[in-house]
């Protein structure tokens, strides 16, 4: 049954031609019995063939077939060819023109033709009906099928237009979702690139500081040199692991396997970060004020990266005798960060570009991170020397 339905959908003109042949067969019986005289018979044959052609080509050329049906109807009136089975084609073409959604003139002409056909037939062939009321009743009854055909066709046209709009809207929404997904992927990759910068800047700076220290005390204190080399080794392995994870995401566009996920840094790991920096030779004073509590993951990651970037810049640009302090303050509606150092970084413009080569993220990356969570960042020289970074990260009230 499905194959038959598919065949009918693929060959609409062939199906219409089949019904046209069937209509021609029924109309031929009427031509043989009804018309009287050679002239009437010839006119009836031409009109019947024209109406059958209307059925055969109704979907291929609906407007042209409507005009042909109108001409056949006029020919019936002129040559006195009575109503016959082929006139069914007029109702078919009225429905087709109303349903295809072609030019409005064609639909209006079809409706007008359906309304007037019965009236003109009653005037041309009064029949046995007597009285005006009877003729009006018969006219209304005969016009009703034509009007219903137009109404049905127009309803189907409206329904098709509605479904076309729904399909177009679904297609548009699908394209918008794809575009939004691409934007989200690009934003995520940009975030991962910033993460990669933070990882490289932090760990490489630790390794450089430790390597310089090891070279300085290699002869005088071999044990300290050995400890520095061990720190370089562990830091390098950690950096390679994080870089492999981040670069794998950038290369494939897919997240790592569940067994290879490394949790994103949070506020609790800031203390570990400070201890790691202390081990690299930088004096850091770390304090927490207020009552620690769970924070949104975006806020925790932003806080960690700000502290990491600030301490990295202190090591790189603060000088050998620089010290730093880190303050975390839990407010009712936010998390405050204050990172200060007493080095010589304030006399340089390196903080702004993030490195001596001018290609880092630095404060630009910090501002982007703070802006993503709706916070504020203040950075600049510290009175008495050094550099200060202050940030306020807002928290949504708990419900």
C-alpha positions as CSV (number, residue, x, y, z in Angstrom):
1,X,0.0,0.0,0.0
2,X,2.9,2.4,0.8
3,X,4.4,1.7,-2.6
4,X,1.1,2.6,-4.3
5,X,0.9,5.8,-2.3
6,X,4.5,6.7,-3.1
7,X,3.8,6.1,-6.8
8,X,0.8,8.4,-6.7
9,X,2.8,11.1,-5.1
10,X,5.6,10.8,-7.7
11,X,3.3,10.8,-10.7
12,X,0.4,13.2,-10.1
13,X,-0.2,14.0,-13.8
14,X,-0.4,10.3,-14.6
15,X,-3.1,9.8,-11.9
16,X,-5.0,12.8,-13.2
17,X,-4.8,11.4,-16.7
18,X,-6.2,8.1,-15.5
19,X,-9.3,9.9,-14.0
20,X,-9.6,12.0,-17.2
21,X,-9.9,8.8,-19.2
22,X,-12.5,7.4,-16.8
23,X,-14.5,10.6,-17.1
24,X,-14.2,10.5,-20.9
25,X,-15.6,7.0,-20.8
26,X,-18.7,8.1,-18.8
27,X,-19.2,11.2,-20.9
28,X,-18.9,9.3,-24.2
29,X,-22.0,7.3,-23.3
30,X,-23.9,10.5,-22.8
31,X,-22.7,11.9,-26.2
32,X,-24.0,8.8,-27.9
33,X,-27.4,9.0,-26.3
34,X,-28.2,12.7,-25.8
35,X,-27.2,15.1,-28.6
36,X,-29.3,15.3,-31.7
37,X,-27.9,16.3,-35.1
38,X,-24.3,16.3,-36.4
39,X,-23.6,19.8,-35.2
40,X,-24.7,19.2,-31.7
41,X,-22.7,16.0,-31.6
42,X,-19.5,17.6,-32.8
43,X,-19.8,20.5,-30.3
44,X,-20.5,18.0,-27.5
45,X,-17.4,15.9,-28.4
46,X,-15.2,19.0,-28.5
47,X,-16.5,20.2,-25.1
48,X,-16.2,16.8,-23.5
49,X,-12.6,16.4,-24.7
50,X,-11.8,19.9,-23.4
51,X,-13.2,19.2,-20.0
52,X,-11.3,15.8,-19.8
53,X,-8.1,17.6,-20.8
54,X,-8.8,20.0,-17.9
55,X,-8.8,17.1,-15.4
56,X,-5.6,15.6,-17.0
57,X,-3.6,18.8,-16.7
58,X,-5.2,20.5,-13.7
59,X,-2.1,20.3,-11.5
60,X,0.4,21.0,-14.3
61,X,-1.3,24.2,-15.6
62,X,-4.1,25.1,-13.2
63,X,-4.8,28.7,-14.4
64,X,-4.8,27.7,-18.1
65,X,-7.1,24.8,-17.4
66,X,-9.4,27.1,-15.5
67,X,-9.7,29.4,-18.6
68,X,-10.3,26.3,-20.8
69,X,-13.1,25.1,-18.4
70,X,-14.7,28.5,-18.6
71,X,-14.5,28.5,-22.4
72,X,-16.0,25.0,-22.4
73,X,-18.9,26.2,-20.2
74,X,-19.5,29.2,-22.5
75,X,-19.5,26.8,-25.4
76,X,-22.1,24.6,-23.8
77,X,-24.4,27.6,-23.4
78,X,-23.8,28.8,-27.0
79,X,-24.1,25.4,-28.7
80,X,-26.9,24.1,-26.5
81,X,-24.9,21.3,-25.0
82,X,-26.8,20.2,-22.0
83,X,-25.2,19.4,-18.6
84,X,-23.3,16.1,-18.8
85,X,-20.9,14.0,-16.7
86,X,-17.9,15.9,-18.1
87,X,-19.0,19.0,-16.3
88,X,-17.6,17.4,-13.1
89,X,-14.3,18.7,-14.4
90,X,-15.5,22.3,-13.6
91,X,-15.8,21.4,-9.9
92,X,-12.4,19.7,-10.0
93,X,-10.6,22.7,-11.5
94,X,-12.3,25.1,-9.0
95,X,-11.0,23.0,-6.1
96,X,-7.5,22.8,-7.7
97,X,-7.2,26.5,-8.4
98,X,-8.3,27.3,-4.8
99,X,-5.9,24.7,-3.3
100,X,-2.7,25.5,-5.3
101,X,-2.4,29.1,-4.0
102,X,-1.8,30.6,-7.4
103,X,-2.7,34.1,-8.6
104,X,-5.6,35.6,-6.7
105,X,-7.5,36.4,-9.9
106,X,-7.6,32.7,-10.7
107,X,-9.1,31.9,-7.3
108,X,-11.7,34.6,-7.6
109,X,-12.6,33.6,-11.1
110,X,-13.1,30.0,-9.9
111,X,-15.4,31.2,-7.1
112,X,-17.4,33.5,-9.4
113,X,-17.7,30.7,-12.0
114,X,-18.9,28.2,-9.4
115,X,-21.5,30.7,-8.1
116,X,-22.8,31.6,-11.6
117,X,-22.6,28.3,-13.4
118,X,-25.8,26.9,-11.9
119,X,-27.7,30.2,-12.5
120,X,-26.7,30.3,-16.2
121,X,-27.6,26.7,-16.6
122,X,-31.1,27.4,-15.1
123,X,-31.5,30.3,-17.5
124,X,-30.4,28.3,-20.5
125,X,-32.3,25.1,-19.7
126,X,-35.2,26.0,-17.5
127,X,-36.4,22.4,-17.3
128,X,-39.6,21.4,-15.6
129,X,-39.3,23.7,-12.6
130,X,-42.1,26.1,-12.3
131,X,-42.1,29.4,-10.3
132,X,-39.3,31.6,-9.3
133,X,-38.9,30.0,-5.8
134,X,-38.4,26.6,-7.3
135,X,-35.8,27.8,-9.7
136,X,-34.0,29.7,-7.0
137,X,-34.0,26.6,-4.8
138,X,-32.6,24.4,-7.6
139,X,-30.0,27.0,-8.4
140,X,-28.8,27.1,-4.8
141,X,-28.7,23.3,-4.6
142,X,-26.7,23.1,-7.9
143,X,-24.3,25.9,-6.8
144,X,-23.6,24.3,-3.4
145,X,-21.1,21.6,-4.6
146,X,-19.1,24.2,-6.6
147,X,-18.9,26.6,-3.6
148,X,-17.9,23.7,-1.2
149,X,-15.2,22.7,-3.7
150,X,-13.7,26.2,-3.6
151,X,-14.0,26.4,0.2
152,X,-12.3,23.0,0.6
153,X,-9.5,24.0,-1.8
154,X,-8.9,27.3,-0.1
155,X,-8.8,25.6,3.4
156,X,-6.2,23.2,2.1
157,X,-4.2,26.1,0.7
158,X,-4.3,27.8,4.0
159,X,-3.3,24.6,5.8
160,X,-0.4,24.0,3.5
161,X,0.8,27.6,3.9
162,X,0.6,27.2,7.7
163,X,2.7,23.9,7.6
164,X,5.2,25.6,5.2
165,X,5.6,28.4,7.7
166,X,6.1,25.9,10.6
167,X,8.7,24.0,8.5
168,X,10.5,27.2,7.6
169,X,10.5,28.3,11.2
170,X,11.9,24.9,12.3
171,X,14.6,25.1,9.7
172,X,15.5,28.6,10.8
173,X,15.6,27.6,14.5
174,X,17.8,24.6,13.6
175,X,20.2,26.9,11.8
176,X,20.2,29.4,14.7
177,X,20.9,26.5,17.1
178,X,23.8,25.4,15.0
179,X,25.1,29.0,14.8
180,X,24.8,29.3,18.6
181,X,26.6,26.0,19.1
182,X,29.4,27.2,16.9
183,X,29.6,30.4,18.9
184,X,29.6,28.5,22.1
185,X,32.4,26.2,20.8
186,X,34.5,29.2,19.8
187,X,34.0,30.9,23.2
188,X,34.9,27.6,24.9
189,X,38.1,27.3,22.9
190,X,39.0,30.9,23.6
191,X,38.5,30.1,27.3
192,X,40.7,27.1,27.0
193,X,43.3,29.2,25.3
194,X,43.3,31.5,28.2
195,X,43.6,28.5,30.6
196,X,46.6,27.4,28.5
197,X,48.2,30.7,28.9
198,X,47.8,30.7,32.6
199,X,49.2,27.1,32.9
200,X,52.2,27.9,30.8
201,X,52.9,31.3,32.4
202,X,52.6,30.0,35.9
203,X,54.6,26.8,35.6
204,X,57.3,28.0,33.3
205,X,58.0,31.0,35.6
206,X,58.3,28.6,38.5
207,X,60.7,26.5,36.5
208,X,62.8,29.5,35.5
209,X,63.0,30.7,39.1
210,X,64.0,27.3,40.4
211,X,66.5,26.8,37.6
212,X,68.2,30.2,38.4
213,X,68.2,29.3,42.1
214,X,69.7,25.8,41.4
215,X,72.5,27.3,39.3
216,X,73.2,29.8,42.0
217,X,73.6,27.3,44.9
218,X,74.8,24.3,42.9
219,X,78.3,24.5,44.3
220,X,77.6,25.9,47.8
221,X,74.4,23.9,48.6
222,X,74.0,20.8,46.5
223,X,71.0,19.7,48.5
224,X,69.1,22.9,47.8
225,X,70.0,22.6,44.1
226,X,68.7,19.0,44.1
227,X,65.4,20.2,45.7
228,X,65.1,22.9,43.1
229,X,65.6,20.4,40.3
230,X,63.0,18.1,41.8
231,X,60.6,21.1,41.9
232,X,61.4,21.8,38.2
233,X,60.7,18.2,37.3
234,X,57.3,18.0,39.1
235,X,56.2,21.4,37.8
236,X,57.1,20.4,34.3
237,X,55.2,17.1,34.5
238,X,52.2,19.0,35.9
239,X,52.4,21.6,33.1
240,X,52.7,18.9,30.4
241,X,49.6,17.1,31.8
242,X,47.5,20.2,31.8
243,X,48.8,21.3,28.4
244,X,48.1,17.8,26.9
245,X,44.5,18.0,28.2
246,X,43.8,21.5,27.0
247,X,45.5,21.0,23.6
248,X,43.6,17.8,23.2
249,X,40.3,19.7,23.5
250,X,41.4,22.4,21.1
251,X,42.6,19.8,18.6
252,X,39.5,17.5,18.6
253,X,36.8,19.9,19.8
254,X,35.6,17.1,22.1
255,X,35.9,16.9,25.8
256,X,38.4,14.4,27.3
257,X,37.3,11.0,28.4
258,X,35.7,10.9,31.9
259,X,38.8,9.1,33.3
260,X,41.1,11.9,32.1
261,X,39.3,14.9,33.4
262,X,41.2,17.2,35.7
263,X,38.9,19.2,38.0
264,X,38.9,23.0,37.4
265,X,40.8,24.9,40.0
266,X,38.7,26.4,42.8
267,X,39.1,28.8,45.8
268,X,40.3,26.0,48.1
269,X,43.3,25.3,45.8
270,X,44.5,28.9,46.1
271,X,46.2,27.9,49.3
272,X,48.0,25.1,47.5
273,X,48.9,27.6,44.8
274,X,50.4,29.9,47.4
275,X,52.4,27.1,49.0
276,X,53.7,26.1,45.6
277,X,54.8,29.7,44.9
278,X,56.5,29.9,48.3
279,X,58.4,26.7,47.4
280,X,59.6,28.5,44.3
281,X,61.2,31.2,46.5
282,X,58.6,34.0,46.6
283,X,57.5,35.2,50.1
284,X,53.7,35.3,50.1
285,X,51.4,36.2,53.0
286,X,48.0,34.6,52.6
287,X,44.8,35.3,54.7
288,X,41.1,34.5,54.4
289,X,38.6,36.8,56.0
290,X,34.9,36.0,56.5
291,X,33.2,32.7,56.5
292,X,34.2,30.4,53.5
293,X,31.2,28.9,51.7
294,X,30.5,27.1,48.4
295,X,30.7,29.5,45.4
296,X,29.6,29.2,41.8
297,X,32.2,27.3,39.7
298,X,32.8,30.3,37.4
299,X,33.6,32.6,40.4
300,X,35.9,30.1,41.9
301,X,37.8,29.5,38.7
302,X,38.1,33.3,38.1
303,X,39.4,33.9,41.6
304,X,42.0,31.2,41.3
305,X,43.2,32.4,37.9
306,X,43.5,36.0,39.1
307,X,45.7,35.0,42.0
308,X,47.7,32.8,39.8
309,X,48.3,35.5,37.2
310,X,49.1,38.1,39.8
311,X,51.7,35.9,41.6
312,X,53.2,34.9,38.2
313,X,53.6,38.6,37.3
314,X,55.2,39.3,40.7
315,X,57.8,36.5,40.2
316,X,58.5,37.7,36.6
317,X,58.6,41.4,37.1
318,X,58.8,42.1,40.8
319,X,62.5,41.5,41.2
320,X,64.5,39.1,43.4
321,X,63.6,40.6,46.7
322,X,59.9,41.0,46.0
323,X,57.2,39.7,48.4
324,X,53.4,39.4,47.9
325,X,50.3,39.2,50.0
326,X,46.9,37.6,49.0
327,X,43.6,38.4,50.8
328,X,40.3,36.6,50.2
329,X,37.4,38.3,51.8
330,X,33.9,36.6,51.9
331,X,31.2,39.3,51.8
332,X,27.5,38.6,52.0
333,X,27.0,39.4,48.3
334,X,30.5,38.8,46.9
335,X,34.0,37.6,47.1
336,X,36.8,40.1,47.4
337,X,40.4,39.6,46.2
338,X,43.4,41.7,47.0
339,X,46.9,40.7,45.7
340,X,49.7,43.1,46.4
341,X,53.5,43.0,46.0
342,X,56.3,45.3,47.0
343,X,58.5,44.8,43.9
344,X,59.5,47.0,41.1
345,X,56.7,45.9,38.7
346,X,55.0,49.3,39.0
347,X,57.8,50.9,37.1
348,X,57.2,48.8,34.0
349,X,54.3,48.4,31.7
350,X,54.7,44.6,31.6
351,X,51.7,43.9,33.7
352,X,49.4,45.4,31.1
353,X,50.7,43.2,28.2
354,X,51.4,40.2,30.4
355,X,55.0,39.7,29.5
356,X,58.2,41.2,28.2
357,X,57.5,39.9,24.7
358,X,54.2,41.8,24.7
359,X,52.2,38.7,23.6
360,X,50.7,37.6,26.9
361,X,47.2,38.2,28.3
362,X,48.1,39.9,31.6
363,X,45.5,42.3,32.9
364,X,43.5,42.0,29.7
365,X,42.8,38.4,30.5
366,X,42.0,39.2,34.1
367,X,39.5,41.8,33.0
368,X,37.9,39.4,30.6
369,X,37.5,36.8,33.3
370,X,36.1,39.2,35.8
371,X,33.7,40.6,33.2
372,X,32.3,37.2,32.5
373,X,31.1,36.8,36.1
374,X,29.9,40.4,36.3
375,X,32.6,41.6,38.6
376,X,34.9,44.6,38.8
377,X,38.7,44.8,38.6
378,X,41.1,47.5,39.8
379,X,44.8,47.3,39.0
380,X,47.6,49.8,39.3
381,X,50.7,50.9,41.1
382,X,50.8,50.5,44.9
383,X,51.6,53.5,47.2
384,X,55.2,53.0,48.3
385,X,56.1,50.8,45.4
386,X,54.9,47.6,43.9
387,X,51.6,46.6,42.3
388,X,48.1,46.0,43.5
389,X,45.3,44.0,42.0
390,X,41.8,44.3,43.6
391,X,38.7,42.4,42.3
392,X,35.2,42.0,43.5
393,X,33.2,39.0,42.2
394,X,29.5,39.2,42.9
395,X,27.6,36.2,44.3
396,X,24.0,35.4,43.6
397,X,21.9,35.2,46.8
398,X,21.1,31.7,47.9
399,X,17.4,30.7,47.5
